[in-house]
Amino acid sequence: MSLEMLDPTHEGGSGVFSPAPRLTTLEGTTVALVSNGKRGVRPFFDAVEDELRHRYGVAEVVRLTKGNYSAPAERELLAASGRWHALIAGVGD
């Protein structure tokens, strides 16, 4: 019996990463909710969206779903992120 070890890092490398500045409030902002596409994330995000709008005063919630739940988000999805103030990614398992 042989054992094969796999490297879980993305083959493209991660590059340099700097986190975005922390928001002082969510009021009036646009927040994206990015789903992995599994069915369990929809009811969770329904509740998150309700909280964001009613408790925190978020002006707009953008709901998106990745094309493949096991792959990184598509470039087009990431390119659109400049229009949002915050992003929440969810897993529906």
N, CA, C and O atoms as a GROMACS GRO file, in nm:
protein
  372
    1MET      N    1   0.084  -0.117   0.000
    1MET     CA    2   0.000   0.000   0.000
    1MET      C    3   0.090   0.124   0.000
    1MET      O    4   0.187   0.132   0.075
    2SER      N    5   0.054   0.221  -0.086
    2SER     CA    6   0.130   0.346  -0.088
    2SER      C    7   0.041   0.460  -0.043
    2SER      O    8  -0.082   0.454  -0.051
    3LEU      N    9   0.106   0.564   0.005
    3LEU     CA   10   0.036   0.682   0.054
    3LEU      C   11   0.080   0.801  -0.029
    3LEU      O   12   0.200   0.829  -0.038
    4GLU      N   13  -0.015   0.872  -0.088
    4GLU     CA   14   0.017   0.989  -0.168
    4GLU      C   15  -0.023   1.114  -0.089
    4GLU      O   16  -0.136   1.126  -0.043
    5MET      N   17   0.071   1.206  -0.074
    5MET     CA   18   0.046   1.332  -0.004
    5MET      C   19   0.015   1.439  -0.108
    5MET      O   20   0.085   1.451  -0.208
    6LEU      N   21  -0.091   1.517  -0.084
    6LEU     CA   22  -0.130   1.623  -0.176
    6LEU      C   23  -0.108   1.758  -0.111
    6LEU      O   24  -0.130   1.775   0.009
    7ASP      N   25  -0.065   1.853  -0.191
    7ASP     CA   26  -0.046   1.990  -0.144
    7ASP      C   27  -0.176   2.066  -0.169
    7ASP      O   28  -0.216   2.081  -0.285
    8PRO      N   29  -0.244   2.116  -0.064
    8PRO     CA   30  -0.375   2.180  -0.082
    8PRO      C   31  -0.369   2.324  -0.130
    8PRO      O   32  -0.473   2.386  -0.151
    9THR      N   33  -0.250   2.379  -0.149
    9THR     CA   34  -0.241   2.519  -0.192
    9THR      C   35  -0.276   2.531  -0.340
    9THR      O   36  -0.254   2.438  -0.418
   10HIS      N   37  -0.331   2.646  -0.378
   10HIS     CA   38  -0.370   2.671  -0.516
   10HIS      C   39  -0.244   2.682  -0.600
   10HIS      O   40  -0.146   2.745  -0.559
   11GLU      N   41  -0.246   2.623  -0.717
   11GLU     CA   42  -0.127   2.621  -0.801
   11GLU      C   43  -0.085   2.758  -0.851
   11GLU      O   44   0.030   2.776  -0.890
   12GLY      N   45  -0.176   2.856  -0.849
   12GLY     CA   46  -0.142   2.990  -0.895
   12GLY      C   47  -0.073   3.074  -0.789
   12GLY      O   48  -0.024   3.183  -0.818
   13GLY      N   49  -0.068   3.025  -0.667
   13GLY     CA   50  -0.007   3.103  -0.560
   13GLY      C   51  -0.104   3.208  -0.507
   13GLY      O   52  -0.200   3.244  -0.575
   14SER      N   53  -0.078   3.257  -0.389
   14SER     CA   54  -0.171   3.351  -0.327
   14SER      C   55  -0.130   3.496  -0.348
   14SER      O   56  -0.214   3.585  -0.333
   15GLY      N   57  -0.007   3.523  -0.381
   15GLY     CA   58   0.037   3.660  -0.400
   15GLY      C   59   0.034   3.737  -0.268
   15GLY      O   60   0.031   3.678  -0.160
   16VAL      N   61   0.035   3.867  -0.279
   16VAL     CA   62   0.034   3.954  -0.161
   16VAL      C   63  -0.112   3.986  -0.127
   16VAL      O   64  -0.192   4.015  -0.215
   17PHE      N   65  -0.144   3.980   0.000
   17PHE     CA   66  -0.281   4.006   0.044
   17PHE      C   67  -0.282   4.113   0.152
   17PHE      O   68  -0.208   4.104   0.251
   18SER      N   69  -0.365   4.212   0.133
   18SER     CA   70  -0.386   4.315   0.235
   18SER      C   71  -0.536   4.324   0.259
   18SER      O   72  -0.612   4.348   0.166
   19PRO      N   73  -0.580   4.305   0.383
   19PRO     CA   74  -0.723   4.313   0.409
   19PRO      C   75  -0.775   4.455   0.387
   19PRO      O   76  -0.702   4.553   0.403
   20ALA      N   77  -0.903   4.463   0.350
   20ALA     CA   78  -0.967   4.594   0.332
   20ALA      C   79  -0.982   4.662   0.466
   20ALA      O   80  -0.987   4.596   0.570
   21PRO      N   81  -0.990   4.794   0.466
   21PRO     CA   82  -1.012   4.864   0.593
   21PRO      C   83  -1.146   4.823   0.654
   21PRO      O   84  -1.243   4.800   0.581
   22ARG      N   85  -1.150   4.813   0.784
   22ARG     CA   86  -1.273   4.774   0.854
   22ARG      C   87  -1.378   4.884   0.843
   22ARG      O   88  -1.347   5.002   0.856
   23LEU      N   89  -1.503   4.843   0.817
   23LEU     CA   90  -1.614   4.939   0.810
   23LEU      C   91  -1.651   4.983   0.951
   23LEU      O   92  -1.649   4.903   1.044
   24THR      N   93  -1.686   5.110   0.966
   24THR     CA   94  -1.730   5.158   1.097
   24THR      C   95  -1.879   5.133   1.118
   24THR      O   96  -1.926   5.125   1.231
   25THR      N   97  -1.954   5.120   1.006
   25THR     CA   98  -2.097   5.092   1.012
   25THR      C   99  -2.138   5.021   0.884
   25THR      O  100  -2.072   5.033   0.781
   26LEU      N  101  -2.247   4.946   0.892
   26LEU     CA  102  -2.303   4.884   0.772
   26LEU      C  103  -2.417   4.967   0.714
   26LEU      O  104  -2.464   4.939   0.603
   27GLU      N  105  -2.462   5.068   0.786
   27GLU     CA  106  -2.574   5.149   0.742
   27GLU      C  107  -2.544   5.215   0.608
   27GLU      O  108  -2.442   5.281   0.591
   28GLY      N  109  -2.637   5.196   0.512
   28GLY     CA  110  -2.624   5.256   0.380
   28GLY      C  111  -2.528   5.186   0.286
   28GLY      O  112  -2.505   5.235   0.176
   29THR      N  113  -2.471   5.073   0.326
   29THR     CA  114  -2.372   5.004   0.243
   29THR      C  115  -2.437   4.900   0.150
   29THR      O  116  -2.556   4.872   0.160
   30THR      N  117  -2.356   4.846   0.062
   30THR     CA  118  -2.394   4.735  -0.023
   30THR      C  119  -2.313   4.614   0.020
   30THR      O  120  -2.190   4.620   0.026
   31VAL      N  121  -2.382   4.505   0.051
   31VAL     CA  122  -2.316   4.383   0.097
   31VAL      C  123  -2.350   4.270   0.001
   31VAL      O  124  -2.467   4.249  -0.033
   32ALA      N  125  -2.249   4.197  -0.044
   32ALA     CA  126  -2.269   4.081  -0.131
   32ALA      C  127  -2.271   3.955  -0.046
   32ALA      O  128  -2.191   3.938   0.046
   33LEU      N  129  -2.364   3.866  -0.078
   33LEU     CA  130  -2.370   3.734  -0.018
   33LEU      C  131  -2.338   3.634  -0.128
   33LEU      O  132  -2.414   3.618  -0.223
   34VAL      N  133  -2.226   3.566  -0.114
   34VAL     CA  134  -2.181   3.472  -0.216
   34VAL      C  135  -2.202   3.330  -0.166
   34VAL      O  136  -2.143   3.288  -0.067
   35SER      N  137  -2.286   3.257  -0.238
   35SER     CA  138  -2.320   3.119  -0.202
   35SER      C  139  -2.232   3.021  -0.276
   35SER      O  140  -2.186   3.048  -0.387
   36ASN      N  141  -2.209   2.907  -0.213
   36ASN     CA  142  -2.137   2.800  -0.283
   36ASN      C  143  -2.232   2.719  -0.370
   36ASN      O  144  -2.188   2.630  -0.442
   37GLY      N  145  -2.362   2.747  -0.365
   37GLY     CA  146  -2.460   2.681  -0.451
   37GLY      C  147  -2.530   2.561  -0.391
   37GLY      O  148  -2.618   2.504  -0.455
   38LYS      N  149  -2.492   2.522  -0.272
   38LYS     CA  150  -2.561   2.409  -0.209
   38LYS      C  151  -2.690   2.458  -0.145
   38LYS      O  152  -2.699   2.573  -0.104
   39ARG      N  153  -2.788   2.370  -0.135
   39ARG     CA  154  -2.922   2.413  -0.094
   39ARG      C  155  -2.931   2.467   0.048
   39ARG      O  156  -3.018   2.548   0.076
   40GLY      N  157  -2.844   2.425   0.138
   40GLY     CA  158  -2.851   2.470   0.276
   40GLY      C  159  -2.816   2.615   0.298
   40GLY      O  160  -2.848   2.671   0.402
   41VAL      N  161  -2.750   2.677   0.201
   41VAL     CA  162  -2.709   2.816   0.220
   41VAL      C  163  -2.825   2.914   0.197
   41VAL      O  164  -2.824   3.023   0.253
   42ARG      N  165  -2.924   2.878   0.116
   42ARG     CA  166  -3.033   2.971   0.085
   42ARG      C  167  -3.111   3.015   0.209
   42ARG      O  168  -3.126   3.135   0.229
   43PRO      N  169  -3.162   2.924   0.293
   43PRO     CA  170  -3.235   2.971   0.412
   43PRO      C  171  -3.146   3.048   0.509
   43PRO      O  172  -3.192   3.140   0.577
   44PHE      N  173  -3.020   3.010   0.517
   44PHE     CA  174  -2.926   3.083   0.603
   44PHE      C  175  -2.909   3.226   0.554
   44PHE      O  176  -2.916   3.321   0.632
   45PHE      N  177  -2.885   3.241   0.423
   45PHE     CA  178  -2.867   3.374   0.367
   45PHE      C  179  -2.996   3.456   0.370
   45PHE      O  180  -2.990   3.579   0.378
   46ASP      N  181  -3.112   3.391   0.364
   46ASP     CA  182  -3.238   3.465   0.380
   46ASP      C  183  -3.240   3.533   0.517
   46ASP      O  184  -3.278   3.650   0.528
   47ALA      N  185  -3.200   3.460   0.620
   47ALA     CA  186  -3.196   3.517   0.756
   47ALA      C  187  -3.088   3.623   0.769
   47ALA      O  188  -3.110   3.726   0.833
   48VAL      N  189  -2.972   3.601   0.709
   48VAL     CA  190  -2.863   3.699   0.713
   48VAL      C  191  -2.906   3.828   0.644
   48VAL      O  192  -2.883   3.937   0.696
   49GLU      N  193  -2.969   3.816   0.528
   49GLU     CA  194  -3.014   3.935   0.456
   49GLU      C  195  -3.116   4.014   0.538
   49GLU      O  196  -3.110   4.137   0.544
   50ASP      N  197  -3.209   3.944   0.601
   50ASP     CA  198  -3.308   4.011   0.685
   50ASP      C  199  -3.241   4.089   0.798
   50ASP      O  200  -3.278   4.204   0.824
   51GLU      N  201  -3.143   4.028   0.864
   51GLU     CA  202  -3.069   4.096   0.971
   51GLU      C  203  -2.992   4.216   0.918
   51GLU      O  204  -2.993   4.324   0.978
   52LEU      N  205  -2.924   4.198   0.805
   52LEU     CA  206  -2.846   4.308   0.747
   52LEU      C  207  -2.935   4.429   0.715
   52LEU      O  208  -2.897   4.543   0.743
   53ARG      N  209  -3.050   4.405   0.657
   53ARG     CA  210  -3.139   4.515   0.617
   53ARG      C  211  -3.207   4.580   0.738
   53ARG      O  212  -3.208   4.703   0.749
   54HIS      N  213  -3.263   4.499   0.826
   54HIS     CA  214  -3.346   4.553   0.934
   54HIS      C  215  -3.269   4.592   1.060
   54HIS      O  216  -3.304   4.690   1.125
   55ARG      N  217  -3.167   4.519   1.094
   55ARG     CA  218  -3.091   4.551   1.216
   55ARG      C  219  -2.976   4.647   1.189
   55ARG      O  220  -2.946   4.733   1.272
   56TYR      N  221  -2.911   4.633   1.072
   56TYR     CA  222  -2.790   4.710   1.046
   56TYR      C  223  -2.807   4.817   0.939
   56TYR      O  224  -2.712   4.891   0.912
   57GLY      N  225  -2.924   4.829   0.877
   57GLY     CA  226  -2.951   4.936   0.783
   57GLY      C  227  -2.878   4.927   0.650
   57GLY      O  228  -2.853   5.029   0.586
   58VAL      N  229  -2.843   4.806   0.609
   58VAL     CA  230  -2.777   4.787   0.480
   58VAL      C  231  -2.872   4.831   0.369
   58VAL      O  232  -2.989   4.793   0.369
   59ALA      N  233  -2.823   4.910   0.275
   59ALA     CA  234  -2.907   4.964   0.167
   59ALA      C  235  -2.936   4.861   0.060
   59ALA      O  236  -3.047   4.855   0.008
   60GLU      N  237  -2.836   4.779   0.026
   60GLU     CA  238  -2.853   4.681  -0.081
   60GLU      C  239  -2.779   4.553  -0.047
   60GLU      O  240  -2.666   4.554   0.002
   61VAL      N  241  -2.846   4.441  -0.075
   61VAL     CA  242  -2.784   4.309  -0.060
   61VAL      C  243  -2.782   4.244  -0.198
   61VAL      O  244  -2.886   4.229  -0.262
   62VAL      N  245  -2.664   4.208  -0.243
   62VAL     CA  246  -2.645   4.143  -0.372
   62VAL      C  247  -2.624   3.995  -0.346
   62VAL      O  248  -2.532   3.957  -0.272
   63ARG      N  249  -2.707   3.909  -0.406
   63ARG     CA  250  -2.694   3.764  -0.387
   63ARG      C  251  -2.633   3.702  -0.512
   63ARG      O  252  -2.682   3.723  -0.623
   64LEU      N  253  -2.525   3.626  -0.493
   64LEU     CA  254  -2.453   3.562  -0.603
   64LEU      C  255  -2.426   3.416  -0.568
   64LEU      O  256  -2.420   3.379  -0.450
   65THR      N  257  -2.411   3.334  -0.671
   65THR     CA  258  -2.378   3.194  -0.650
   65THR      C  259  -2.260   3.157  -0.739
   65THR      O  260  -2.260   3.185  -0.858
   66LYS      N  261  -2.160   3.094  -0.678
   66LYS     CA  262  -2.045   3.046  -0.755
   66LYS      C  263  -2.091   2.939  -0.854
   66LYS      O  264  -2.190   2.869  -0.829
   67GLY      N  265  -2.020   2.926  -0.964
   67GLY     CA  266  -2.054   2.827  -1.065
   67GLY      C  267  -2.022   2.685  -1.022
   67GLY      O  268  -2.086   2.591  -1.070
   68ASN      N  269  -1.926   2.667  -0.933
   68ASN     CA  270  -1.885   2.534  -0.888
   68ASN      C  271  -1.854   2.544  -0.739
   68ASN      O  272  -1.764   2.618  -0.699
   69TYR      N  273  -1.927   2.469  -0.658
   69TYR     CA  274  -1.911   2.482  -0.513
   69TYR      C  275  -1.774   2.443  -0.461
   69TYR      O  276  -1.735   2.486  -0.353
   70SER      N  277  -1.700   2.363  -0.536
   70SER     CA  278  -1.570   2.318  -0.486
   70SER      C  279  -1.452   2.395  -0.544
   70SER      O  280  -1.336   2.367  -0.509
   71ALA      N  281  -1.479   2.490  -0.630
   71ALA     CA  282  -1.371   2.566  -0.694
   71ALA      C  283  -1.367   2.709  -0.640
   71ALA      O  284  -1.465   2.755  -0.582
   72PRO      N  285  -1.256   2.778  -0.659
   72PRO     CA  286  -1.252   2.920  -0.620
   72PRO      C  287  -1.355   3.000  -0.698
   72PRO      O  288  -1.402   2.956  -0.804
   73ALA      N  289  -1.391   3.117  -0.648
   73ALA     CA  290  -1.486   3.205  -0.716
   73ALA      C  291  -1.430   3.246  -0.852
   73ALA      O  292  -1.309   3.262  -0.869
   74GLU      N  293  -1.520   3.264  -0.947
   74GLU     CA  294  -1.482   3.301  -1.082
   74GLU      C  295  -1.423   3.443  -1.084
   74GLU      O  296  -1.456   3.526  -1.000
   75ARG      N  297  -1.337   3.468  -1.180
   75ARG     CA  298  -1.273   3.600  -1.194
   75ARG      C  299  -1.377   3.711  -1.209
   75ARG      O  300  -1.361   3.819  -1.152
   76GLU      N  301  -1.485   3.685  -1.284
   76GLU     CA  302  -1.588   3.786  -1.306
   76GLU      C  303  -1.655   3.824  -1.175
   76GLU      O  304  -1.685   3.941  -1.150
   77LEU      N  305  -1.680   3.725  -1.091
   77LEU     CA  306  -1.741   3.750  -0.961
   77LEU      C  307  -1.648   3.835  -0.875
   77LEU      O  308  -1.692   3.931  -0.812
   78LEU      N  309  -1.523   3.801  -0.872
   78LEU     CA  310  -1.426   3.876  -0.794
   78LEU      C  311  -1.405   4.017  -0.850
   78LEU      O  312  -1.385   4.111  -0.774
   79ALA      N  313  -1.411   4.032  -0.982
   79ALA     CA  314  -1.393   4.163  -1.044
   79ALA      C  315  -1.507   4.257  -1.003
   79ALA      O  316  -1.486   4.378  -0.992
   80ALA      N  317  -1.626   4.204  -0.982
   80ALA     CA  318  -1.742   4.285  -0.943
   80ALA      C  319  -1.733   4.331  -0.798
   80ALA      O  320  -1.811   4.417  -0.756
   81SER      N  321  -1.642   4.276  -0.722
   81SER     CA  322  -1.635   4.305  -0.579
   81SER      C  323  -1.602   4.452  -0.548
   81SER      O  324  -1.625   4.497  -0.436
   82GLY      N  325  -1.551   4.524  -0.644
   82GLY     CA  326  -1.523   4.666  -0.623
   82GLY      C  327  -1.648   4.750  -0.602
   82GLY      O  328  -1.639   4.864  -0.556
   83ARG      N  329  -1.764   4.695  -0.635
   83ARG     CA  330  -1.890   4.768  -0.619
   83ARG      C  331  -1.954   4.746  -0.481
   83ARG      O  332  -2.054   4.810  -0.449
   84TRP      N  333  -1.898   4.658  -0.401
   84TRP     CA  334  -1.956   4.624  -0.271
   84TRP      C  335  -1.870   4.678  -0.159
   84TRP      O  336  -1.748   4.693  -0.174
   85HIS      N  337  -1.933   4.705  -0.047
   85HIS     CA  338  -1.858   4.749   0.072
   85HIS      C  339  -1.811   4.629   0.155
   85HIS      O  340  -1.710   4.638   0.225
   86ALA      N  341  -1.885   4.518   0.146
   86ALA     CA  342  -1.851   4.397   0.222
   86ALA      C  343  -1.902   4.275   0.147
   86ALA      O  344  -1.993   4.284   0.064
   87LEU      N  345  -1.842   4.161   0.176
   87LEU     CA  346  -1.880   4.035   0.114
   87LEU      C  347  -1.884   3.927   0.222
   87LEU      O  348  -1.794   3.918   0.306
   88ILE      N  349  -1.989   3.847   0.217
   88ILE     CA  350  -2.002   3.732   0.308
   88ILE      C  351  -2.013   3.609   0.221
   88ILE      O  352  -2.103   3.601   0.137
   89ALA      N  353  -1.924   3.512   0.240
   89ALA     CA  354  -1.929   3.386   0.166
   89ALA      C  355  -1.990   3.279   0.255
   89ALA      O  356  -1.959   3.271   0.374
   90GLY      N  357  -2.078   3.198   0.196
   90GLY     CA  358  -2.146   3.095   0.276
   90GLY      C  359  -2.136   2.958   0.215
   90GLY      O  360  -2.131   2.943   0.093
   91VAL      N  361  -2.133   2.859   0.301
   91VAL     CA  362  -2.126   2.719   0.262
   91VAL      C  363  -2.253   2.652   0.310
   91VAL      O  364  -2.289   2.662   0.428
   92GLY      N  365  -2.322   2.582   0.220
   92GLY     CA  366  -2.450   2.523   0.255
   92GLY      C  367  -2.447   2.379   0.298
   92GLY      O  368  -2.543   2.306   0.271
   93ASP      N  369  -2.343   2.334   0.362
   93ASP     CA  370  -2.337   2.195   0.407
   93ASP      C  371  -2.400   2.181   0.544
   93ASP      O  372  -2.404   2.071   0.599
   0.00000   0.00000   0.00000
